[in-house]
């Protein structure tokens, strides 16, 4: 395995992945800088190591010991390691550019998890920041509820609405003091849910 080291990111990869490593590194570094700057994590300097796998099948076999869903192309470890399918062979669900965005989201999620506890499962600022969700997606906003999250999309659409309603700085405060989210937003859970539904009703 080769190693490409640049500041807070290291990529370990095989020869066939050489063509994508520089771009992958650049995107990972952008995510690292974006999230540490936005959340003012001035003293955070943990190195994240990205292990590139040559195919979805290889990742699943080596990491899970069995075949998993085709969309599962990344695994974030608590030890600062990210196991990732190469963008050169992303499988049938994702594209080259998808893997770059997933890399950014994963790096950012690892940093947030490393710094903040009890992050609500209805918040997903990294999908918002790195453009993983298709803005044209048709979604049943009437069912959005911070107390009943059924998918990643629920969290994304809730986060998107709350950023537009309250501003991104309030959302950052919730990440830092998750248990105080009602006080930060000056709203009960019911009021928050109603505002989310109203936001999308007016946006349609």
Buried (B, 14 or more C-beta within 10 A) or exposed (E): EEEBEEEBBBBBBEEEBEEBBEBBBEBBBBBBEBBBEBBEBEEBEEEBBBBBBBBBBBBBBEBEEEEBEBEBBBBBEEEBBBBBBBBBBBBEEBEEEBBBBBBBBBBBBBBBEEBBEEBBEBBBBBBBBBEBBEEEEEBEBEEBBBEEBEEEBBBBBBBBBBBEBBEBEBBBBBBBEBEEBEEBBEBEEEEBBEBBBEBBEEEE
